[in-house]
């Protein structure tokens, strides 16, 4: 069971002081977080791609590459790469370069993105949202499988027997499919035999069990070994020395950011009652002391069979020292508890 961190590198106003840190400062803090995550034994660190003023993460591969020489073991991934509005050739080159710098620790998490800012920014039409992803994923996988590529599609100039370099250390370079929980996305990942990441940021995680079953069913029908499938989840959360401390520290920034996004998408107002309900054992927020967060991750393993868990820290701006402490506790306390319980539970 792999455990790691995902982040969008928020630069939102601090909900208590109103202070806004610069993009440059948030980027430097991210490198410090990655180095610490490696030191405390976490397995993976992911940076999501966004093109908004309230995030500093428009170039995940660059951020991860900055930390690569300072880390030894941790895997470095996008979370996600918005493949629909990017060029698969450049995506592959960026992460193959990262793979070389990290000596084989890079991964790509490909998704369609939950925000739409990148589409007009790079000259794409939202009307082509689904078609763009299908076509570009096909090209990315073709580049991954062969040094020389011949390819033709409808949204990018054709490639005629051209090489794409550098080649990565890993063969193949890992590509995960990120899904917000639609049947179409999990079936696609299953048919391709690719590992999947499910974003579970609301409701009860156990409700995703039918999607996991659908993913495995599609994989088996396509001739893939279900025992080799990898399933990850990404959920918001925070770890502190006590559950009370975690709950109080994580609420202000989470409420502020959820309501900013909620106004854009027509969600109801996010209040303390909704937050506390999500912190319950069967809820989607992993907020608490190490023992409680570990218990929730073990329950997730029982319900969905996940092989990797991303804790998204932070949601909105929080004090850097608190974020570092959460990463430290996740690596030194939560992860060992989860692995010990899973080994006992599964008899390994």
C-alpha positions in Angstrom: 0.0 0.0 0.0 1.6 3.3 -1.2 0.8 6.5 0.6 1.6 10.0 -0.6 0.7 13.7 -1.0 -1.1 15.5 -3.7 -1.3 19.3 -4.0 -2.3 22.1 -6.3 0.1 24.6 -4.8 -2.6 27.0 -3.5 -1.9 30.7 -3.2 -5.3 31.7 -1.9 -5.6 34.4 0.8 -5.0 33.1 4.3 -8.5 32.9 5.7 -7.4 34.2 9.1 -4.9 37.0 8.1 -5.8 37.8 4.5 -2.1 37.4 3.5 -1.4 36.1 0.0 2.0 34.5 -0.6 3.6 34.9 -4.0 3.7 32.1 -6.6 7.4 32.0 -6.2 7.2 31.4 -2.4 4.7 28.6 -2.9 6.9 26.9 -5.4 9.9 27.0 -3.1 7.7 25.6 -0.3 6.6 22.8 -2.5 10.2 21.7 -3.0 10.7 21.7 0.7 7.6 19.5 1.1 8.7 17.0 -1.5 12.1 16.7 0.2 10.5 16.1 3.6 8.0 13.6 2.2 10.9 11.6 0.9 12.8 11.8 4.2 9.8 10.6 6.2 9.2 7.6 4.0 6.2 8.6 1.9 5.9 6.8 -1.5 4.7 9.5 -3.9 4.2 13.2 -4.3 1.9 14.6 -6.9 1.4 18.2 -8.3 -1.8 19.0 -10.1 -1.8 21.3 -13.2 -3.9 24.5 -13.0 -3.8 27.8 -14.8 -5.5 30.1 -12.3 -4.2 33.0 -10.1 -5.0 31.0 -6.9 -2.6 28.2 -7.8 1.1 28.1 -8.6 1.1 24.8 -10.4 0.9 25.4 -14.2 4.1 23.4 -14.8 4.1 20.3 -12.5 7.1 18.6 -14.2 9.3 21.6 -13.5 8.4 21.7 -9.8 9.0 18.0 -9.5 12.3 18.2 -11.4 13.5 20.9 -8.9 13.2 18.4 -6.1 14.4 15.3 -8.0 18.1 15.7 -7.2 17.4 16.3 -3.5 15.3 13.1 -3.1 16.2 9.5 -3.2 13.1 7.2 -3.2 9.9 9.1 -3.5 8.0 8.8 -6.8 7.2 12.1 -8.6 3.9 12.5 -10.5 1.6 15.0 -12.0 -1.8 15.0 -10.3 -3.1 15.7 -13.0 -1.6 16.6 -16.4 -4.5 18.2 -18.3 -3.8 16.2 -21.4 -6.7 17.5 -23.4 -5.2 21.0 -23.7 -1.5 19.9 -23.8 0.8 18.5 -26.4 1.5 14.8 -25.8 4.9 15.0 -27.3 5.9 17.7 -24.8 4.2 15.9 -21.9 6.2 12.8 -22.7 9.5 14.8 -23.1 8.9 16.7 -19.9 8.3 13.5 -17.8 11.0 11.5 -19.6 13.4 14.3 -18.6 12.1 14.1 -15.0 12.5 10.4 -15.1 16.1 10.8 -16.1 16.8 13.4 -13.4 15.2 11.2 -10.7 16.7 8.0 -12.1 13.4 6.3 -12.8 10.8 7.8 -10.4 8.6 9.9 -12.7 4.9 9.2 -13.5 2.2 10.9 -15.5 -1.4 11.1 -14.2 -3.4 12.0 -17.3 -6.8 13.6 -17.0 -9.3 16.0 -18.6 -9.1 18.5 -15.7 -11.7 19.8 -13.4 -11.2 23.4 -14.4 -11.5 24.8 -18.0 -9.0 27.7 -18.0 -6.4 25.8 -20.0 -8.7 25.3 -23.0 -9.0 28.9 -24.2 -5.5 29.6 -23.0 -4.0 27.1 -25.4 -6.6 27.5 -28.2 -8.9 24.6 -27.7 -12.7 24.4 -27.9 -14.7 23.0 -25.0 -17.0 21.4 -27.6 -14.1 19.0 -28.3 -13.5 18.2 -24.6 -14.0 14.4 -24.9 -12.5 14.0 -28.3 -9.3 15.8 -27.4 -8.6 13.6 -24.5 -9.2 10.4 -26.4 -7.0 11.5 -29.3 -4.2 12.8 -27.1 -4.1 9.8 -24.8 -3.7 7.6 -27.9 -0.7 9.7 -29.0 0.9 9.7 -25.6 0.7 5.9 -25.3 2.1 5.5 -28.9 5.1 7.7 -27.9 5.5 5.7 -24.8 5.6 2.4 -26.6 7.9 3.3 -29.5 10.9 5.6 -30.0 9.8 6.4 -33.6 6.1 7.4 -34.0 3.8 7.6 -37.0 0.4 9.1 -36.0 -2.5 11.1 -37.4 -5.4 12.7 -35.6 -7.9 15.6 -36.0 -6.5 18.2 -33.5 -2.8 18.1 -33.9 -0.4 17.9 -36.9 0.4 14.4 -38.0 3.8 12.7 -37.1 5.5 10.7 -39.8 8.1 8.2 -38.4 9.8 10.8 -36.1 11.7 10.1 -32.9 10.7 11.5 -29.5 13.5 12.1 -27.0 14.8 11.8 -24.4 13.7 8.2 -23.7 12.9 7.5 -20.0 14.7 5.3 -17.6 11.5 3.3 -17.0 10.2 1.2 -19.8 7.3 1.9 -20.0 7.0 5.3 -18.3 4.0 4.9 -15.9 0.8 6.6 -17.1 -2.2 6.6 -14.8 -5.7 7.7 -15.8 -7.3 10.2 -13.4 -11.1 10.0 -13.1 -13.7 12.1 -11.3 -15.9 9.0 -11.1 -17.6 8.6 -14.5 -18.3 5.1 -15.8 -16.8 6.1 -19.2 -13.4 7.0 -17.7 -13.1 3.9 -15.6 -14.0 1.7 -18.5 -11.5 3.5 -20.7 -8.7 2.9 -18.1 -9.7 -0.8 -17.7 -9.8 -1.5 -21.4 -6.3 0.0 -21.8 -5.0 -1.9 -18.7 -3.8 1.4 -17.2 -3.8 2.2 -13.4 -6.5 4.5 -12.3 -6.8 7.3 -9.8 -10.3 8.2 -8.4 -10.9 11.7 -7.0 -13.1 11.2 -3.9 -13.8 14.6 -2.4 -17.4 14.2 -1.4 -19.9 11.6 -0.3 -18.9 8.2 1.0 -15.9 6.6 -0.6 -17.6 3.2 -0.4 -20.0 4.4 -3.1 -17.1 4.1 -5.6 -17.1 0.3 -5.2 -19.3 -0.2 -8.3 -16.9 1.9 -10.4 -14.0 -0.2 -9.2 -15.9 -3.3 -10.2 -16.7 -1.8 -13.6 -13.0 -0.9 -14.1 -11.9 -4.5 -13.3 -14.6 -6.0 -15.5 -13.5 -3.8 -18.5 -9.9 -4.8 -17.9 -10.7 -8.5 -17.9 -12.8 -8.3 -21.0 -9.8 -6.6 -22.8 -7.5 -9.4 -21.7 -5.7 -7.7 -18.8 -4.8 -9.5 -15.6 -7.0 -8.1 -12.8 -4.4 -9.0 -10.2 -1.9 -6.5 -11.8 -4.3 -3.5 -11.8 -3.4 -0.6 -9.6 -6.1 1.6 -8.0 -5.4 4.9 -6.3 -7.6 7.5 -4.6 -7.1 11.2 -4.0 -8.9 12.8 -1.1 -8.7 16.0 1.0 -7.4 15.8 4.5 -5.0 16.8 7.2 -3.1 15.1 10.0 -2.2 16.7 13.4 -1.2 15.4 16.8 -4.8 15.3 17.9 -8.0 15.0 16.0 -9.4 18.2 17.5 -6.3 20.2 16.4 -6.5 18.7 12.9 -10.2 19.6 12.6 -9.8 23.2 13.8 -6.7 23.9 11.7 -8.0 22.4 8.4 -11.5 23.9 8.5 -10.9 27.7 7.8 -8.9 27.2 4.6 -11.0 24.3 3.4 -14.3 26.2 3.9 -12.9 29.3 2.1 -11.7 27.4 -0.9 -14.7 25.1 -1.2 -17.0 28.1 -1.2 -14.9 29.9 -3.9 -15.2 26.9 -6.2 -18.7 26.3 -5.1 -19.8 29.8 -6.2 -18.3 29.0 -9.6 -20.1 25.6 -9.9 -23.4 26.3 -8.1 -22.7 24.2 -5.0 -24.5 24.9 -1.7 -22.6 26.8 1.0 -20.0 24.7 2.7 -20.5 25.1 6.4 -19.1 23.5 9.6 -21.8 20.9 9.7 -21.0 19.6 6.2 -17.3 19.6 7.1 -17.9 17.6 10.3 -20.0 15.1 8.5 -17.3 14.5 5.9 -14.8 13.9 8.8 -16.8 10.9 10.0 -15.4 7.4 9.6 -17.4 6.8 6.3 -16.9 10.4 5.0 -14.5 11.6 2.3 -12.3 13.9 4.5 -9.3 12.3 6.1 -8.9 14.7 9.0 -7.6 13.7 12.4 -4.8 12.3 14.5 -2.6 9.6 12.9 -4.6 6.7 14.4 -7.9 8.0 13.0 -6.6 8.8 9.6 -4.9 5.4 9.4 -8.2 3.8 10.4 -10.0 5.6 7.5 -7.4 4.5 5.0 -7.6 0.9 6.1 -11.4 1.1 5.6 -10.8 2.5 2.2 -8.6 -0.5 1.4 -11.3 -2.9 2.6 -14.0 -1.2 0.6 -12.2 -0.4 -2.7 -9.0 -2.5 -2.7 -6.9 0.6 -3.3 -3.1 0.1 -3.7 -2.2 3.8 -3.4 -3.7 6.7 -1.4 -3.1 10.4 -2.0 -3.8 12.8 0.9 -4.5 16.3 -0.7 -2.8 18.8 1.6 -3.6 21.6 1.7 -7.0 22.9 0.5 -6.5 26.6 0.5 -3.6 28.3 2.2 -2.4 27.1 5.6 0.6 27.9 7.6 3.6 26.2 6.1 4.8 24.7 9.5 1.4 23.0 9.9 1.6 21.5 6.4 5.1 20.2 7.1 3.9 18.7 10.3 1.0 16.9 8.5 3.5 15.5 6.0 5.8 14.3 8.8 2.9 12.6 10.6 1.6 11.0 7.5 5.0 9.4 6.8 6.2 8.5 10.3 2.9 7.6 12.0 0.0 7.0 9.6 1.8 5.0 6.9 3.4 2.5 9.3 0.0 2.0 11.1 -1.7 1.4 7.7 0.8 -1.0 6.5 0.9 -3.0 9.7 -2.8 -3.3 9.8 -3.1 -4.3 6.2 -0.4 -7.0 6.6 -2.3 -8.4 9.6 -5.6 -8.2 7.9 -4.4 -9.8 4.7 -2.1 -12.3 6.3 1.1 -11.1 4.6 
